[in-house]
Amino acid sequence: MNEQLRLLIDLQKLDSIMLSTRLTMDAIPARISSHEGSLKNAEAAYENAKQQLASLEKKKKDKEQDIEDIKEKMQKLKQRTSEIKTNKEYQAQLKEIEKTEKGLKSAEDEMLSIMDSIEGTSKVIEIEKGRVAEEKAKIESMKKELEKEVLRCREELKRLKEDRKKLIDKIDADIYNEYMTIMKAHRGLAVVEAKDEACQGCNMHIPPQMFVEIKTGDKIIHCPQCRRILYYLKSEQHQEVGSQKTASDSAIASHY
């Protein structure tokens, strides 16, 4: 195989790995944000439960005052009973007392209902508080793991850049400049396989005579359609290199 073509194939593999690594790093903030959404939901539920409890506590306080007022009214009604002189006034007084007793029972029933709601809401608050703590712990744990991943990616990129520089030093300047122009035009993919008489970059059919020339690997040949640099893999090479290309292409495609 032409030495420059071989170097370009290696450079493309290396650049694809570098792009995939950068994409991994770029995706980390979104991964954190997706988990922060769960935390925000838990915090919102926790705050909502606390607001409900505050509202119930106010209702409880108001209802306690209502009950005190009703009891005070009841006491005054009973005190006035001894002062009543006519049977008509007495009957009216009994009805008023009965009405007040019903009001007191109703208020006490409402108080019991409020107390039940307070108990239930207090339990919800404890649950939501625990969920907030759990989500925070998850995020902290994930951030630590992602920090390790970022460090690994940075170290890998540093190594890859060094390997890339060594490769570039071996490639003719004009050929490298042409490679970079194609890279920018085609989403980071300048060198692709020619397979089954088709360019694997744009799926354009390759003329039979050109395909024969590509298979020899004696010179750098461009796709007539997309201008990518083409190379041919023998059957014993195809499985290993082809799987690497697929992984790299998938990472590039996901970015665009």
MIKERO-874245 format. One record per residue (C-alpha): x, y, z; residue number from 1. Coordinates in Angstrom, 3 decimals. Example, Ala and Ser with C-alpha at 12.3 -4.5 7.8 and 13.67 -1.06 7.14 Angstrom:
{u->12.300	v->-4.500	w->7.800	num->1}
{u->13.670	v->-1.060	w->7.140	num->2}
This chain:
{u->0.000	v->0.000	w->0.000	num->1}
{u->1.101	v->3.556	w->-0.755	num->2}
{u->2.891	v->4.845	w->2.378	num->3}
{u->1.086	v->8.198	w->2.370	num->4}
{u->-2.274	v->6.456	w->2.031	num->5}
{u->-1.421	v->4.138	w->4.910	num->6}
{u->-0.501	v->7.126	w->7.058	num->7}
{u->-3.753	v->8.880	w->6.144	num->8}
{u->-5.751	v->5.804	w->7.155	num->9}
{u->-3.961	v->5.751	w->10.512	num->10}
{u->-4.510	v->9.488	w->10.911	num->11}
{u->-8.229	v->9.125	w->10.232	num->12}
{u->-8.514	v->6.359	w->12.832	num->13}
{u->-6.696	v->8.516	w->15.340	num->14}
{u->-8.779	v->11.629	w->14.567	num->15}
{u->-12.002	v->9.623	w->14.874	num->16}
{u->-10.940	v->8.381	w->18.314	num->17}
{u->-10.040	v->11.937	w->19.330	num->18}
{u->-13.430	v->13.229	w->18.181	num->19}
{u->-15.223	v->10.433	w->20.024	num->20}
{u->-13.249	v->11.276	w->23.181	num->21}
{u->-14.118	v->14.973	w->22.881	num->22}
{u->-17.780	v->14.089	w->22.381	num->23}
{u->-17.664	v->12.028	w->25.567	num->24}
{u->-16.324	v->15.041	w->27.454	num->25}
{u->-18.852	v->17.411	w->25.838	num->26}
{u->-21.724	v->15.132	w->26.879	num->27}
{u->-20.794	v->15.147	w->30.566	num->28}
{u->-22.624	v->18.421	w->31.479	num->29}
{u->-25.809	v->17.046	w->29.894	num->30}
{u->-25.432	v->13.813	w->31.863	num->31}
{u->-25.160	v->15.826	w->35.074	num->32}
{u->-28.144	v->17.995	w->34.099	num->33}
{u->-30.307	v->14.933	w->33.474	num->34}
{u->-29.684	v->13.773	w->37.053	num->35}
{u->-30.127	v->17.284	w->38.426	num->36}
{u->-33.628	v->17.211	w->36.981	num->37}
{u->-34.522	v->14.380	w->39.367	num->38}
{u->-33.057	v->16.377	w->42.246	num->39}
{u->-35.064	v->19.465	w->41.298	num->40}
{u->-38.244	v->17.376	w->41.165	num->41}
{u->-37.506	v->15.960	w->44.620	num->42}
{u->-36.750	v->19.416	w->46.014	num->43}
{u->-39.961	v->20.814	w->44.497	num->44}
{u->-42.014	v->18.002	w->46.043	num->45}
{u->-40.300	v->18.596	w->49.394	num->46}
{u->-41.006	v->22.354	w->49.310	num->47}
{u->-44.601	v->21.747	w->48.236	num->48}
{u->-45.140	v->19.357	w->51.149	num->49}
{u->-43.667	v->21.901	w->53.578	num->50}
{u->-45.999	v->24.596	w->52.224	num->51}
{u->-48.957	v->22.246	w->52.628	num->52}
{u->-47.919	v->21.566	w->56.214	num->53}
{u->-47.628	v->25.295	w->56.932	num->54}
{u->-51.111	v->25.828	w->55.496	num->55}
{u->-52.509	v->22.976	w->57.600	num->56}
{u->-50.850	v->24.326	w->60.732	num->57}
{u->-52.536	v->27.675	w->60.106	num->58}
{u->-55.891	v->25.954	w->59.615	num->59}
{u->-55.317	v->24.058	w->62.837	num->60}
{u->-54.579	v->27.269	w->64.716	num->61}
{u->-57.664	v->28.980	w->63.246	num->62}
{u->-59.815	v->25.978	w->64.054	num->63}
{u->-58.526	v->25.887	w->67.644	num->64}
{u->-59.591	v->29.509	w->67.975	num->65}
{u->-63.020	v->28.666	w->66.503	num->66}
{u->-63.452	v->25.877	w->69.036	num->67}
{u->-62.452	v->28.164	w->71.898	num->68}
{u->-64.955	v->30.774	w->70.687	num->69}
{u->-67.722	v->28.184	w->70.456	num->70}
{u->-66.950	v->26.841	w->73.943	num->71}
{u->-66.969	v->30.352	w->75.326	num->72}
{u->-70.325	v->30.980	w->73.674	num->73}
{u->-71.630	v->27.696	w->75.090	num->74}
{u->-70.560	v->28.678	w->78.585	num->75}
{u->-72.318	v->32.032	w->78.325	num->76}
{u->-75.501	v->30.370	w->77.036	num->77}
{u->-75.548	v->27.984	w->79.973	num->78}
{u->-74.943	v->30.796	w->82.416	num->79}
{u->-77.912	v->32.704	w->81.006	num->80}
{u->-80.191	v->29.694	w->81.438	num->81}
{u->-80.702	v->30.425	w->85.126	num->82}
{u->-81.822	v->33.946	w->84.277	num->83}
{u->-84.615	v->32.853	w->81.900	num->84}
{u->-88.136	v->33.404	w->83.314	num->85}
{u->-90.530	v->32.232	w->80.594	num->86}
{u->-90.948	v->28.814	w->79.018	num->87}
{u->-90.757	v->30.352	w->75.533	num->88}
{u->-87.390	v->31.905	w->76.250	num->89}
{u->-86.230	v->28.657	w->77.778	num->90}
{u->-87.169	v->26.637	w->74.646	num->91}
{u->-85.382	v->29.170	w->72.461	num->92}
{u->-82.350	v->28.960	w->74.707	num->93}
{u->-82.286	v->25.157	w->74.447	num->94}
{u->-82.399	v->25.359	w->70.659	num->95}
{u->-79.514	v->27.844	w->70.658	num->96}
{u->-77.506	v->25.567	w->72.949	num->97}
{u->-78.249	v->22.565	w->70.718	num->98}
{u->-77.210	v->24.519	w->67.636	num->99}
{u->-73.995	v->25.603	w->69.326	num->100}
{u->-73.215	v->22.031	w->70.428	num->101}
{u->-73.622	v->20.858	w->66.829	num->102}
{u->-71.287	v->23.624	w->65.705	num->103}
{u->-68.760	v->22.545	w->68.332	num->104}
{u->-68.918	v->18.906	w->67.229	num->105}
{u->-68.524	v->19.923	w->63.602	num->106}
{u->-65.506	v->22.086	w->64.463	num->107}
{u->-63.954	v->19.271	w->66.492	num->108}
{u->-64.502	v->16.830	w->63.597	num->109}
{u->-62.811	v->19.293	w->61.257	num->110}
{u->-59.960	v->19.577	w->63.735	num->111}
{u->-59.509	v->15.795	w->63.714	num->112}
{u->-59.448	v->15.830	w->59.917	num->113}
{u->-56.830	v->18.592	w->59.926	num->114}
{u->-54.745	v->16.657	w->62.455	num->115}
{u->-54.891	v->13.545	w->60.231	num->116}
{u->-53.788	v->15.633	w->57.240	num->117}
{u->-50.923	v->17.122	w->59.273	num->118}
{u->-49.767	v->13.652	w->60.262	num->119}
{u->-49.941	v->12.415	w->56.661	num->120}
{u->-48.167	v->15.494	w->55.287	num->121}
{u->-45.446	v->15.202	w->57.935	num->122}
{u->-44.762	v->11.665	w->56.724	num->123}
{u->-44.642	v->12.899	w->53.129	num->124}
{u->-42.137	v->15.575	w->54.150	num->125}
{u->-39.861	v->12.966	w->55.710	num->126}
{u->-40.094	v->10.816	w->52.565	num->127}
{u->-39.364	v->13.741	w->50.247	num->128}
{u->-36.547	v->14.922	w->52.493	num->129}
{u->-34.997	v->11.476	w->52.224	num->130}
{u->-35.455	v->11.502	w->48.455	num->131}
{u->-33.683	v->14.874	w->48.197	num->132}
{u->-30.771	v->13.528	w->50.242	num->133}
{u->-30.663	v->10.387	w->48.096	num->134}
{u->-30.649	v->12.353	w->44.817	num->135}
{u->-27.919	v->14.670	w->46.135	num->136}
{u->-25.813	v->11.658	w->47.087	num->137}
{u->-26.325	v->10.151	w->43.635	num->138}
{u->-25.232	v->13.364	w->41.923	num->139}
{u->-22.164	v->13.727	w->44.123	num->140}
{u->-21.190	v->10.123	w->43.435	num->141}
{u->-21.786	v->10.576	w->39.706	num->142}
{u->-19.780	v->13.821	w->39.625	num->143}
{u->-16.815	v->12.055	w->41.209	num->144}
{u->-17.015	v->9.305	w->38.604	num->145}
{u->-17.354	v->11.831	w->35.780	num->146}
{u->-14.380	v->13.789	w->37.097	num->147}
{u->-12.355	v->10.590	w->36.767	num->148}
{u->-13.733	v->10.129	w->33.252	num->149}
{u->-12.808	v->13.699	w->32.286	num->150}
{u->-9.285	v->13.151	w->33.623	num->151}
{u->-9.021	v->9.900	w->31.662	num->152}
{u->-10.256	v->11.626	w->28.498	num->153}
{u->-7.794	v->14.488	w->28.909	num->154}
{u->-4.913	v->12.089	w->29.404	num->155}
{u->-6.005	v->10.092	w->26.363	num->156}
{u->-6.307	v->13.240	w->24.235	num->157}
{u->-2.838	v->14.340	w->25.319	num->158}
{u->-1.420	v->10.988	w->24.243	num->159}
{u->-3.388	v->11.021	w->20.988	num->160}
{u->-2.198	v->14.527	w->20.146	num->161}
{u->1.388	v->13.389	w->20.582	num->162}
{u->0.758	v->10.375	w->18.333	num->163}
{u->-0.977	v->12.632	w->15.807	num->164}
{u->1.976	v->15.011	w->15.647	num->165}
{u->4.290	v->12.095	w->14.932	num->166}
{u->2.007	v->10.983	w->12.109	num->167}
{u->1.691	v->14.460	w->10.604	num->168}
{u->5.461	v->14.795	w->10.499	num->169}
{u->5.529	v->11.803	w->8.126	num->170}
{u->2.773	v->13.067	w->5.803	num->171}
{u->3.488	v->15.408	w->2.917	num->172}
{u->2.279	v->18.925	w->3.732	num->173}
{u->0.098	v->19.231	w->0.602	num->174}
{u->-1.542	v->15.876	w->1.262	num->175}
{u->-2.163	v->16.786	w->4.907	num->176}
{u->-3.712	v->20.136	w->3.952	num->177}
{u->-5.971	v->18.353	w->1.486	num->178}
{u->-6.941	v->15.865	w->4.196	num->179}
{u->-7.873	v->18.671	w->6.599	num->180}
{u->-9.950	v->20.427	w->3.928	num->181}
{u->-11.936	v->17.236	w->3.345	num->182}
{u->-12.250	v->16.685	w->7.107	num->183}
{u->-13.860	v->20.104	w->7.581	num->184}
{u->-16.182	v->19.572	w->4.617	num->185}
{u->-17.344	v->16.120	w->5.708	num->186}
{u->-17.912	v->16.208	w->9.457	num->187}
{u->-14.528	v->14.835	w->10.479	num->188}
{u->-14.466	v->11.921	w->8.034	num->189}
{u->-11.964	v->12.343	w->5.199	num->190}
{u->-10.706	v->8.784	w->4.619	num->191}
{u->-13.233	v->5.988	w->4.036	num->192}
{u->-13.341	v->2.442	w->2.823	num->193}
{u->-14.309	v->1.508	w->-0.718	num->194}
{u->-16.437	v->-1.612	w->-0.495	num->195}
{u->-18.561	v->-3.475	w->-3.041	num->196}
{u->-17.619	v->-0.820	w->-5.612	num->197}
{u->-19.157	v->1.945	w->-3.480	num->198}
{u->-17.798	v->4.786	w->-1.362	num->199}
{u->-18.728	v->4.121	w->2.259	num->200}
{u->-18.807	v->7.861	w->2.896	num->201}
{u->-21.502	v->8.900	w->0.390	num->202}
{u->-22.583	v->5.482	w->-1.043	num->203}
{u->-21.661	v->6.670	w->-4.537	num->204}
{u->-20.990	v->3.857	w->-7.060	num->205}
{u->-17.323	v->3.656	w->-8.010	num->206}
{u->-16.466	v->2.930	w->-11.659	num->207}
{u->-14.997	v->-0.606	w->-12.049	num->208}
{u->-11.617	v->0.580	w->-13.341	num->209}
{u->-11.265	v->3.066	w->-10.467	num->210}
{u->-12.207	v->0.353	w->-7.963	num->211}
{u->-9.432	v->-1.864	w->-9.371	num->212}
{u->-6.956	v->1.000	w->-8.877	num->213}
{u->-8.189	v->1.576	w->-5.308	num->214}
{u->-7.678	v->-2.122	w->-4.535	num->215}
{u->-4.032	v->-1.922	w->-5.542	num->216}
{u->-3.458	v->0.871	w->-2.986	num->217}
{u->-0.644	v->2.295	w->-5.080	num->218}
{u->-1.838	v->5.894	w->-4.963	num->219}
{u->-4.299	v->8.251	w->-3.284	num->220}
{u->-7.671	v->8.220	w->-5.046	num->221}
{u->-10.675	v->10.425	w->-4.307	num->222}
{u->-14.366	v->9.554	w->-4.522	num->223}
{u->-15.780	v->11.196	w->-7.679	num->224}
{u->-18.807	v->12.353	w->-5.705	num->225}
{u->-17.721	v->13.473	w->-2.193	num->226}
{u->-13.954	v->13.790	w->-2.778	num->227}
{u->-13.136	v->11.667	w->0.267	num->228}
{u->-9.944	v->9.618	w->0.109	num->229}
{u->-10.692	v->5.957	w->-0.582	num->230}
{u->-8.920	v->2.767	w->0.469	num->231}
{u->-9.622	v->-0.940	w->0.137	num->232}
{u->-9.503	v->-3.585	w->2.848	num->233}
{u->-8.691	v->-7.190	w->2.140	num->234}
{u->-10.992	v->-9.792	w->3.693	num->235}
{u->-8.545	v->-10.643	w->6.485	num->236}
{u->-8.282	v->-6.954	w->7.415	num->237}
{u->-11.911	v->-6.067	w->7.106	num->238}
{u->-13.368	v->-7.358	w->10.377	num->239}
{u->-10.858	v->-5.621	w->12.661	num->240}
{u->-10.585	v->-2.289	w->10.844	num->241}
{u->-14.209	v->-2.212	w->9.818	num->242}
{u->-15.443	v->-2.543	w->13.407	num->243}
{u->-13.186	v->0.318	w->14.485	num->244}
{u->-14.506	v->2.479	w->11.671	num->245}
{u->-18.123	v->1.732	w->12.581	num->246}
{u->-17.576	v->2.774	w->16.209	num->247}
{u->-15.852	v->5.985	w->15.139	num->248}
{u->-18.475	v->6.812	w->12.514	num->249}
{u->-21.253	v->6.260	w->15.062	num->250}
{u->-19.648	v->8.741	w->17.459	num->251}
{u->-19.236	v->11.304	w->14.685	num->252}
{u->-22.795	v->10.846	w->13.433	num->253}
{u->-24.211	v->11.245	w->16.949	num->254}
{u->-22.488	v->14.620	w->17.211	num->255}
{u->-24.055	v->15.921	w->14.019	num->256}
